Amino acid sequence: MNDKTSREELDQNVMNTLRDKDHSVLANHVDTLSCTHNDIIELLAQYLALSEQDDDERFDTWFDNLSKEQHTVVKTFEVYRGQYEHLDS
């Protein structure tokens, strides 16, 4: 996989979902996950820490090894974060 492919795919998926503006499907997916609140907090902490570093290969390896449920959490987080970042002041 070439550099930044995982990040670009995530970004594109998030942008497509943001355009839809109906996030009930994402919420339903997250609500039915078989993980604990602690699992989600730990995943998001890892995601934020790795995404802030300049080591794209390390991030891509970590991201590629996530489960489908973990990808859902990260995507949902990015969609919601995108909503808050683009709110009109």
Biopython code that builds the backbone (N, CA, C, O; Angstrom):
import numpy as np
from Bio.PDB.StructureBuilder import StructureBuilder

atoms = [
    (1, "MET", "N", (0.852, -1.170, 0.000)),
    (1, "MET", "CA", (0.000, 0.000, 0.000)),
    (1, "MET", "C", (0.897, 1.232, 0.000)),
    (1, "MET", "O", (1.889, 1.277, 0.727)),
    (2, "ASN", "N", (0.560, 2.219, -0.800)),
    (2, "ASN", "CA", (1.405, 3.406, -0.837)),
    (2, "ASN", "C", (1.087, 4.317, 0.336)),
    (2, "ASN", "O", (0.058, 4.159, 0.994)),
    (3, "ASP", "N", (1.982, 5.281, 0.600)),
    (3, "ASP", "CA", (1.826, 6.182, 1.737)),
    (3, "ASP", "C", (0.508, 6.929, 1.667)),
    (3, "ASP", "O", (0.056, 7.325, 0.593)),
    (4, "LYS", "N", (-0.092, 7.113, 2.812)),
    (4, "LYS", "CA", (-1.291, 7.909, 3.006)),
    (4, "LYS", "C", (-2.562, 7.320, 2.400)),
    (4, "LYS", "O", (-3.603, 7.974, 2.450)),
    (5, "THR", "N", (-2.527, 6.122, 1.833)),
    (5, "THR", "CA", (-3.727, 5.539, 1.227)),
    (5, "THR", "C", (-4.824, 5.368, 2.264)),
    (5, "THR", "O", (-5.967, 5.749, 2.011)),
    (6, "SER", "N", (-4.512, 4.812, 3.412)),
    (6, "SER", "CA", (-5.518, 4.591, 4.454)),
    (6, "SER", "C", (-6.116, 5.912, 4.909)),
    (6, "SER", "O", (-7.331, 6.029, 5.070)),
    (7, "ARG", "N", (-5.276, 6.885, 5.112)),
    (7, "ARG", "CA", (-5.729, 8.192, 5.572)),
    (7, "ARG", "C", (-6.611, 8.854, 4.518)),
    (7, "ARG", "O", (-7.631, 9.460, 4.849)),
    (8, "GLU", "N", (-6.221, 8.739, 3.249)),
    (8, "GLU", "CA", (-7.008, 9.336, 2.172)),
    (8, "GLU", "C", (-8.364, 8.652, 2.035)),
    (8, "GLU", "O", (-9.370, 9.319, 1.797)),
    (9, "GLU", "N", (-8.403, 7.319, 2.184)),
    (9, "GLU", "CA", (-9.671, 6.599, 2.116)),
    (9, "GLU", "C", (-10.574, 7.008, 3.267)),
    (9, "GLU", "O", (-11.773, 7.210, 3.074)),
    (10, "LEU", "N", (-10.008, 7.133, 4.465)),
    (10, "LEU", "CA", (-10.779, 7.569, 5.619)),
    (10, "LEU", "C", (-11.322, 8.969, 5.377)),
    (10, "LEU", "O", (-12.506, 9.228, 5.595)),
    (11, "ASP", "N", (-10.453, 9.875, 4.927)),
    (11, "ASP", "CA", (-10.878, 11.251, 4.678)),
    (11, "ASP", "C", (-12.003, 11.305, 3.656)),
    (11, "ASP", "O", (-12.961, 12.059, 3.831)),
    (12, "GLN", "N", (-11.900, 10.518, 2.592)),
    (12, "GLN", "CA", (-12.936, 10.513, 1.555)),
    (12, "GLN", "C", (-14.250, 9.955, 2.098)),
    (12, "GLN", "O", (-15.314, 10.507, 1.818)),
    (13, "ASN", "N", (-14.190, 8.878, 2.864)),
    (13, "ASN", "CA", (-15.394, 8.312, 3.471)),
    (13, "ASN", "C", (-16.052, 9.303, 4.418)),
    (13, "ASN", "O", (-17.276, 9.429, 4.439)),
    (14, "VAL", "N", (-15.240, 10.008, 5.202)),
    (14, "VAL", "CA", (-15.774, 10.992, 6.140)),
    (14, "VAL", "C", (-16.439, 12.132, 5.380)),
    (14, "VAL", "O", (-17.536, 12.559, 5.741)),
    (15, "MET", "N", (-15.791, 12.625, 4.338)),
    (15, "MET", "CA", (-16.367, 13.731, 3.570)),
    (15, "MET", "C", (-17.679, 13.321, 2.915)),
    (15, "MET", "O", (-18.630, 14.102, 2.899)),
    (16, "ASN", "N", (-17.741, 12.119, 2.380)),
    (16, "ASN", "CA", (-18.984, 11.639, 1.770)),
    (16, "ASN", "C", (-20.097, 11.566, 2.808)),
    (16, "ASN", "O", (-21.237, 11.936, 2.530)),
    (17, "THR", "N", (-19.768, 11.094, 3.991)),
    (17, "THR", "CA", (-20.769, 10.984, 5.050)),
    (17, "THR", "C", (-21.192, 12.359, 5.546)),
    (17, "THR", "O", (-22.370, 12.571, 5.831)),
    (18, "LEU", "N", (-20.258, 13.296, 5.653)),
    (18, "LEU", "CA", (-20.602, 14.653, 6.067)),
    (18, "LEU", "C", (-21.568, 15.301, 5.079)),
    (18, "LEU", "O", (-22.485, 16.017, 5.482)),
    (19, "ARG", "N", (-21.364, 15.050, 3.790)),
    (19, "ARG", "CA", (-22.258, 15.614, 2.775)),
    (19, "ARG", "C", (-23.679, 15.084, 2.927)),
    (19, "ARG", "O", (-24.641, 15.797, 2.643)),
    (20, "ASP", "N", (-23.817, 13.837, 3.373)),
    (20, "ASP", "CA", (-25.145, 13.244, 3.533)),
    (20, "ASP", "C", (-25.948, 13.923, 4.635)),
    (20, "ASP", "O", (-27.173, 14.006, 4.543)),
    (21, "LYS", "N", (-25.288, 14.399, 5.656)),
    (21, "LYS", "CA", (-25.876, 15.097, 6.793)),
    (21, "LYS", "C", (-26.831, 14.251, 7.630)),
    (21, "LYS", "O", (-27.345, 14.743, 8.634)),
    (22, "ASP", "N", (-27.083, 13.020, 7.262)),
    (22, "ASP", "CA", (-27.903, 12.133, 8.070)),
    (22, "ASP", "C", (-26.983, 11.063, 8.643)),
    (22, "ASP", "O", (-26.552, 10.155, 7.933)),
    (23, "HIS", "N", (-26.693, 11.177, 9.910)),
    (23, "HIS", "CA", (-25.718, 10.290, 10.529)),
    (23, "HIS", "C", (-26.376, 9.236, 11.408)),
    (23, "HIS", "O", (-25.707, 8.607, 12.228)),
    (24, "SER", "N", (-27.675, 9.039, 11.245)),
    (24, "SER", "CA", (-28.367, 8.047, 12.060)),
    (24, "SER", "C", (-27.847, 6.641, 11.782)),
    (24, "SER", "O", (-27.801, 5.808, 12.687)),
    (25, "VAL", "N", (-27.457, 6.372, 10.548)),
    (25, "VAL", "CA", (-26.913, 5.052, 10.218)),
    (25, "VAL", "C", (-25.613, 4.818, 10.990)),
    (25, "VAL", "O", (-25.404, 3.742, 11.550)),
    (26, "LEU", "N", (-24.745, 5.826, 11.015)),
    (26, "LEU", "CA", (-23.492, 5.704, 11.775)),
    (26, "LEU", "C", (-23.781, 5.492, 13.254)),
    (26, "LEU", "O", (-23.171, 4.635, 13.893)),
    (27, "ALA", "N", (-24.702, 6.263, 13.792)),
    (27, "ALA", "CA", (-25.039, 6.132, 15.209)),
    (27, "ALA", "C", (-25.550, 4.724, 15.504)),
    (27, "ALA", "O", (-25.191, 4.132, 16.523)),
    (28, "ASN", "N", (-26.374, 4.196, 14.629)),
    (28, "ASN", "CA", (-26.890, 2.840, 14.826)),
    (28, "ASN", "C", (-25.772, 1.810, 14.794)),
    (28, "ASN", "O", (-25.791, 0.850, 15.564)),
    (29, "HIS", "N", (-24.796, 1.999, 13.906)),
    (29, "HIS", "CA", (-23.661, 1.071, 13.837)),
    (29, "HIS", "C", (-22.844, 1.111, 15.123)),
    (29, "HIS", "O", (-22.441, 0.068, 15.638)),
    (30, "VAL", "N", (-22.602, 2.300, 15.635)),
    (30, "VAL", "CA", (-21.791, 2.432, 16.848)),
    (30, "VAL", "C", (-22.544, 1.882, 18.055)),
    (30, "VAL", "O", (-21.951, 1.225, 18.912)),
    (31, "ASP", "N", (-23.830, 2.143, 18.124)),
    (31, "ASP", "CA", (-24.620, 1.691, 19.270)),
    (31, "ASP", "C", (-24.675, 0.174, 19.392)),
    (31, "ASP", "O", (-24.895, -0.349, 20.484)),
    (32, "THR", "N", (-24.479, -0.532, 18.293)),
    (32, "THR", "CA", (-24.570, -1.990, 18.331)),
    (32, "THR", "C", (-23.209, -2.684, 18.423)),
    (32, "THR", "O", (-23.148, -3.913, 18.383)),
    (33, "LEU", "N", (-22.133, -1.933, 18.544)),
    (33, "LEU", "CA", (-20.798, -2.525, 18.631)),
    (33, "LEU", "C", (-20.625, -3.283, 19.948)),
    (33, "LEU", "O", (-21.196, -2.927, 20.979)),
    (34, "SER", "N", (-19.833, -4.319, 19.876)),
    (34, "SER", "CA", (-19.589, -5.138, 21.072)),
    (34, "SER", "C", (-18.282, -4.744, 21.744)),
    (34, "SER", "O", (-17.413, -5.585, 21.974)),
    (35, "CYS", "N", (-18.149, -3.461, 22.057)),
    (35, "CYS", "CA", (-16.946, -2.996, 22.746)),
    (35, "CYS", "C", (-17.374, -2.119, 23.928)),
    (35, "CYS", "O", (-18.504, -1.635, 23.994)),
    (36, "THR", "N", (-16.445, -1.936, 24.840)),
    (36, "THR", "CA", (-16.735, -1.140, 26.028)),
    (36, "THR", "C", (-16.418, 0.333, 25.760)),
    (36, "THR", "O", (-15.775, 0.683, 24.770)),
    (37, "HIS", "N", (-16.881, 1.166, 26.658)),
    (37, "HIS", "CA", (-16.540, 2.585, 26.554)),
    (37, "HIS", "C", (-15.037, 2.770, 26.632)),
    (37, "HIS", "O", (-14.469, 3.603, 25.926)),
    (38, "ASN", "N", (-14.394, 1.994, 27.490)),
    (38, "ASN", "CA", (-12.943, 2.073, 27.623)),
    (38, "ASN", "C", (-12.248, 1.698, 26.319)),
    (38, "ASN", "O", (-11.248, 2.315, 25.950)),
    (39, "ASP", "N", (-12.769, 0.688, 25.616)),
    (39, "ASP", "CA", (-12.192, 0.296, 24.320)),
    (39, "ASP", "C", (-12.234, 1.467, 23.344)),
    (39, "ASP", "O", (-11.268, 1.721, 22.624)),
    (40, "ILE", "N", (-13.351, 2.169, 23.327)),
    (40, "ILE", "CA", (-13.510, 3.299, 22.408)),
    (40, "ILE", "C", (-12.579, 4.438, 22.791)),
    (40, "ILE", "O", (-11.946, 5.046, 21.927)),
    (41, "ILE", "N", (-12.494, 4.729, 24.085)),
    (41, "ILE", "CA", (-11.604, 5.800, 24.540)),
    (41, "ILE", "C", (-10.154, 5.477, 24.202)),
    (41, "ILE", "O", (-9.415, 6.342, 23.731)),
    (42, "GLU", "N", (-9.746, 4.231, 24.442)),
    (42, "GLU", "CA", (-8.369, 3.832, 24.137)),
    (42, "GLU", "C", (-8.096, 3.929, 22.633)),
    (42, "GLU", "O", (-7.041, 4.413, 22.221)),
    (43, "LEU", "N", (-9.038, 3.474, 21.822)),
    (43, "LEU", "CA", (-8.889, 3.537, 20.365)),
    (43, "LEU", "C", (-8.739, 4.983, 19.896)),
    (43, "LEU", "O", (-7.859, 5.284, 19.090)),
    (44, "LEU", "N", (-9.591, 5.878, 20.395)),
    (44, "LEU", "CA", (-9.526, 7.280, 19.975)),
    (44, "LEU", "C", (-8.256, 7.956, 20.471)),
    (44, "LEU", "O", (-7.715, 8.825, 19.788)),
    (45, "ALA", "N", (-7.774, 7.571, 21.644)),
    (45, "ALA", "CA", (-6.510, 8.117, 22.148)),
    (45, "ALA", "C", (-5.353, 7.692, 21.239)),
    (45, "ALA", "O", (-4.493, 8.505, 20.898)),
    (46, "GLN", "N", (-5.339, 6.420, 20.851)),
    (46, "GLN", "CA", (-4.304, 5.937, 19.925)),
    (46, "GLN", "C", (-4.414, 6.660, 18.589)),
    (46, "GLN", "O", (-3.412, 7.098, 18.024)),
    (47, "TYR", "N", (-5.633, 6.778, 18.093)),
    (47, "TYR", "CA", (-5.864, 7.426, 16.797)),
    (47, "TYR", "C", (-5.359, 8.867, 16.808)),
    (47, "TYR", "O", (-4.649, 9.287, 15.894)),
    (48, "LEU", "N", (-5.724, 9.616, 17.833)),
    (48, "LEU", "CA", (-5.285, 11.012, 17.899)),
    (48, "LEU", "C", (-3.771, 11.113, 18.024)),
    (48, "LEU", "O", (-3.150, 11.936, 17.352)),
    (49, "ALA", "N", (-3.170, 10.287, 18.874)),
    (49, "ALA", "CA", (-1.724, 10.331, 19.072)),
    (49, "ALA", "C", (-0.983, 9.992, 17.783)),
    (49, "ALA", "O", (-0.028, 10.679, 17.419)),
    (50, "LEU", "N", (-1.415, 8.940, 17.092)),
    (50, "LEU", "CA", (-0.730, 8.526, 15.865)),
    (50, "LEU", "C", (-0.992, 9.488, 14.709)),
    (50, "LEU", "O", (-0.103, 9.715, 13.888)),
    (51, "SER", "N", (-2.181, 10.049, 14.631)),
    (51, "SER", "CA", (-2.487, 10.944, 13.511)),
    (51, "SER", "C", (-1.779, 12.286, 13.645)),
    (51, "SER", "O", (-1.620, 12.999, 12.654)),
    (52, "GLU", "N", (-1.351, 12.643, 14.855)),
    (52, "GLU", "CA", (-0.636, 13.900, 15.061)),
    (52, "GLU", "C", (0.857, 13.769, 14.788)),
    (52, "GLU", "O", (1.565, 14.773, 14.716)),
    (53, "GLN", "N", (1.338, 12.544, 14.637)),
    (53, "GLN", "CA", (2.749, 12.327, 14.341)),
    (53, "GLN", "C", (2.977, 12.404, 12.835)),
    (53, "GLN", "O", (2.032, 12.311, 12.051)),
    (54, "ASP", "N", (4.208, 12.569, 12.446)),
    (54, "ASP", "CA", (4.560, 12.645, 11.031)),
    (54, "ASP", "C", (4.951, 11.298, 10.446)),
    (54, "ASP", "O", (5.512, 11.246, 9.352)),
    (55, "ASP", "N", (4.671, 10.224, 11.140)),
    (55, "ASP", "CA", (5.057, 8.890, 10.694)),
    (55, "ASP", "C", (3.865, 8.219, 10.005)),
    (55, "ASP", "O", (3.118, 7.466, 10.629)),
    (56, "ASP", "N", (3.699, 8.504, 8.708)),
    (56, "ASP", "CA", (2.561, 7.975, 7.958)),
    (56, "ASP", "C", (2.570, 6.458, 7.892)),
    (56, "ASP", "O", (1.513, 5.828, 7.943)),
    (57, "GLU", "N", (3.746, 5.869, 7.779)),
    (57, "GLU", "CA", (3.837, 4.406, 7.689)),
    (57, "GLU", "C", (3.340, 3.752, 8.979)),
    (57, "GLU", "O", (2.624, 2.752, 8.941)),
    (58, "ARG", "N", (3.723, 4.321, 10.106)),
    (58, "ARG", "CA", (3.272, 3.775, 11.396)),
    (58, "ARG", "C", (1.750, 3.905, 11.518)),
    (58, "ARG", "O", (1.078, 2.970, 11.952)),
    (59, "PHE", "N", (1.213, 5.061, 11.136)),
    (59, "PHE", "CA", (-0.239, 5.253, 11.188)),
    (59, "PHE", "C", (-0.941, 4.268, 10.263)),
    (59, "PHE", "O", (-1.918, 3.631, 10.657)),
    (60, "ASP", "N", (-0.449, 4.140, 9.041)),
    (60, "ASP", "CA", (-1.078, 3.245, 8.065)),
    (60, "ASP", "C", (-1.080, 1.794, 8.553)),
    (60, "ASP", "O", (-2.072, 1.083, 8.393)),
    (61, "THR", "N", (0.026, 1.363, 9.142)),
    (61, "THR", "CA", (0.108, -0.002, 9.660)),
    (61, "THR", "C", (-0.913, -0.198, 10.778)),
    (61, "THR", "O", (-1.628, -1.199, 10.811)),
    (62, "TRP", "N", (-0.973, 0.763, 11.688)),
    (62, "TRP", "CA", (-1.943, 0.686, 12.784)),
    (62, "TRP", "C", (-3.370, 0.658, 12.231)),
    (62, "TRP", "O", (-4.185, -0.173, 12.631)),
    (63, "PHE", "N", (-3.657, 1.575, 11.310)),
    (63, "PHE", "CA", (-5.001, 1.693, 10.755)),
    (63, "PHE", "C", (-5.399, 0.430, 9.989)),
    (63, "PHE", "O", (-6.525, -0.049, 10.119)),
    (64, "ASP", "N", (-4.489, -0.099, 9.205)),
    (64, "ASP", "CA", (-4.773, -1.306, 8.412)),
    (64, "ASP", "C", (-5.061, -2.527, 9.286)),
    (64, "ASP", "O", (-5.729, -3.461, 8.843)),
    (65, "ASN", "N", (-4.565, -2.524, 10.511)),
    (65, "ASN", "CA", (-4.765, -3.659, 11.406)),
    (65, "ASN", "C", (-5.988, -3.516, 12.312)),
    (65, "ASN", "O", (-6.227, -4.367, 13.169)),
    (66, "LEU", "N", (-6.758, -2.448, 12.127)),
    (66, "LEU", "CA", (-7.973, -2.279, 12.921)),
    (66, "LEU", "C", (-9.055, -3.234, 12.433)),
    (66, "LEU", "O", (-9.095, -3.613, 11.262)),
    (67, "SER", "N", (-9.919, -3.605, 13.348)),
    (67, "SER", "CA", (-11.064, -4.434, 12.978)),
    (67, "SER", "C", (-12.130, -3.557, 12.304)),
    (67, "SER", "O", (-12.043, -2.329, 12.315)),
    (68, "LYS", "N", (-13.114, -4.202, 11.730)),
    (68, "LYS", "CA", (-14.213, -3.464, 11.092)),
    (68, "LYS", "C", (-14.908, -2.563, 12.119)),
    (68, "LYS", "O", (-15.246, -1.419, 11.815)),
    (69, "GLU", "N", (-15.118, -3.074, 13.319)),
    (69, "GLU", "CA", (-15.760, -2.274, 14.360)),
    (69, "GLU", "C", (-14.911, -1.058, 14.723)),
    (69, "GLU", "O", (-15.445, 0.035, 14.912)),
    (70, "GLN", "N", (-13.608, -1.238, 14.821)),
    (70, "GLN", "CA", (-12.721, -0.119, 15.142)),
    (70, "GLN", "C", (-12.731, 0.917, 14.028)),
    (70, "GLN", "O", (-12.712, 2.117, 14.301)),
    (71, "HIS", "N", (-12.762, 0.467, 12.767)),
    (71, "HIS", "CA", (-12.873, 1.409, 11.649)),
    (71, "HIS", "C", (-14.161, 2.218, 11.760)),
    (71, "HIS", "O", (-14.168, 3.419, 11.491)),
    (72, "THR", "N", (-15.243, 1.565, 12.152)),
    (72, "THR", "CA", (-16.520, 2.252, 12.310)),
    (72, "THR", "C", (-16.422, 3.343, 13.367)),
    (72, "THR", "O", (-16.932, 4.446, 13.171)),
    (73, "VAL", "N", (-15.771, 3.041, 14.483)),
    (73, "VAL", "CA", (-15.607, 4.032, 15.547)),
    (73, "VAL", "C", (-14.790, 5.221, 15.050)),
    (73, "VAL", "O", (-15.176, 6.369, 15.269)),
    (74, "VAL", "N", (-13.675, 4.961, 14.389)),
    (74, "VAL", "CA", (-12.809, 6.038, 13.904)),
    (74, "VAL", "C", (-13.542, 6.889, 12.869)),
    (74, "VAL", "O", (-13.475, 8.117, 12.918)),
    (75, "LYS", "N", (-14.233, 6.254, 11.944)),
    (75, "LYS", "CA", (-14.972, 6.999, 10.915)),
    (75, "LYS", "C", (-16.051, 7.866, 11.568)),
    (75, "LYS", "O", (-16.201, 9.038, 11.221)),
    (76, "THR", "N", (-16.794, 7.298, 12.501)),
    (76, "THR", "CA", (-17.854, 8.052, 13.169)),
    (76, "THR", "C", (-17.265, 9.229, 13.935)),
    (76, "THR", "O", (-17.817, 10.329, 13.904)),
    (77, "PHE", "N", (-16.155, 9.007, 14.617)),
    (77, "PHE", "CA", (-15.480, 10.081, 15.334)),
    (77, "PHE", "C", (-15.103, 11.208, 14.377)),
    (77, "PHE", "O", (-15.342, 12.379, 14.671)),
    (78, "GLU", "N", (-14.517, 10.860, 13.238)),
    (78, "GLU", "CA", (-14.099, 11.872, 12.270)),
    (78, "GLU", "C", (-15.295, 12.629, 11.691)),
    (78, "GLU", "O", (-15.209, 13.837, 11.468)),
    (79, "VAL", "N", (-16.393, 11.945, 11.449)),
    (79, "VAL", "CA", (-17.590, 12.610, 10.936)),
    (79, "VAL", "C", (-18.098, 13.621, 11.957)),
    (79, "VAL", "O", (-18.376, 14.772, 11.620)),
    (80, "TYR", "N", (-18.215, 13.184, 13.200)),
    (80, "TYR", "CA", (-18.711, 14.085, 14.238)),
    (80, "TYR", "C", (-17.735, 15.234, 14.480)),
    (80, "TYR", "O", (-18.152, 16.374, 14.683)),
    (81, "ARG", "N", (-16.443, 14.936, 14.458)),
    (81, "ARG", "CA", (-15.444, 15.995, 14.638)),
    (81, "ARG", "C", (-15.525, 17.006, 13.501)),
    (81, "ARG", "O", (-15.406, 18.211, 13.720)),
    (82, "GLY", "N", (-15.728, 16.505, 12.287)),
    (82, "GLY", "CA", (-15.870, 17.388, 11.138)),
    (82, "GLY", "C", (-17.072, 18.300, 11.268)),
    (82, "GLY", "O", (-17.017, 19.464, 10.870)),
    (83, "GLN", "N", (-18.153, 17.782, 11.820)),
    (83, "GLN", "CA", (-19.328, 18.614, 12.043)),
    (83, "GLN", "C", (-19.006, 19.770, 12.982)),
    (83, "GLN", "O", (-19.362, 20.916, 12.709)),
    (84, "TYR", "N", (-18.335, 19.468, 14.086)),
    (84, "TYR", "CA", (-18.028, 20.505, 15.060)),
    (84, "TYR", "C", (-16.992, 21.491, 14.554)),
    (84, "TYR", "O", (-17.039, 22.667, 14.917)),
    (85, "GLU", "N", (-16.062, 21.046, 13.729)),
    (85, "GLU", "CA", (-15.039, 21.934, 13.205)),
    (85, "GLU", "C", (-15.599, 22.907, 12.176)),
    (85, "GLU", "O", (-15.033, 23.978, 11.957)),
    (86, "HIS", "N", (-16.714, 22.534, 11.541)),
    (86, "HIS", "CA", (-17.271, 23.373, 10.484)),
    (86, "HIS", "C", (-18.549, 24.096, 10.896)),
    (86, "HIS", "O", (-19.283, 24.599, 10.046)),
    (87, "LEU", "N", (-18.811, 24.147, 12.194)),
    (87, "LEU", "CA", (-19.970, 24.900, 12.674)),
    (87, "LEU", "C", (-19.724, 26.396, 12.463)),
    (87, "LEU", "O", (-18.623, 26.899, 12.688)),
    (88, "ASP", "N", (-20.763, 27.082, 12.033)),
    (88, "ASP", "CA", (-20.664, 28.530, 11.885)),
    (88, "ASP", "C", (-20.660, 29.171, 13.273)),
    (88, "ASP", "O", (-21.476, 28.828, 14.128)),
    (89, "SER", "N", (-19.761, 30.074, 13.478)),
    (89, "SER", "CA", (-19.662, 30.734, 14.789)),
    (89, "SER", "C", (-20.666, 31.847, 14.905)),
    (89, "SER", "O", (-20.730, 32.515, 15.938)),
]
sb = StructureBuilder()
sb.init_structure("model")
sb.init_model(0)
sb.init_chain("A")
sb.init_seg("    ")
for serial, (resi, resn, name, xyz) in enumerate(atoms, 1):
    if name == "N":
        sb.init_residue(resn, " ", resi, " ")
    sb.init_atom(name, np.array(xyz, "f"), 0.0, 1.0, " ", f" {name:<3s}", serial, name[0])
structure = sb.get_structure()
